[in-house]
């Protein structure tokens, strides 16, 4: 049996036009929001819905994985 990951990693970055986009690395979940609070809440809901009624091990995850969120900033310089 393969090692199961204890966490789902999500990366939040600024949207192309406005707001924020969150993308999970281990599972195919992408969501967006106008504020950081909104995108995080949308992300938690989307991940829960994605895993609802599924066996997390099918995605390489432990039974109750945690959600690790990273924020990606674009550097602006002259």
Rosetta blueprint (number, residue, H / E / L):
1 X L
2 X L
3 X L
4 X L
5 X E
6 X E
7 X E
8 X E
9 X E
10 X E
11 X E
12 X E
13 X E
14 X E
15 X L
16 X L
17 X L
18 X L
19 X L
20 X E
21 X E
22 X E
23 X E
24 X E
25 X L
26 X L
27 X L
28 X L
29 X L
30 X E
31 X E
32 X E
33 X E
34 X L
35 X L
36 X H
37 X H
38 X H
39 X H
40 X H
41 X H
42 X H
43 X H
44 X H
45 X H
46 X H
47 X H
48 X H
49 X H
50 X H
51 X H
52 X L
53 X L
54 X L
55 X L
56 X H
57 X H
58 X H
59 X H
60 X L
61 X E
62 X E
63 X E
64 X E
65 X E
66 X E
67 X E
68 X E
69 X E
70 X E
71 X E
72 X E
73 X L
74 X L
75 X L
76 X L
77 X L
78 X L
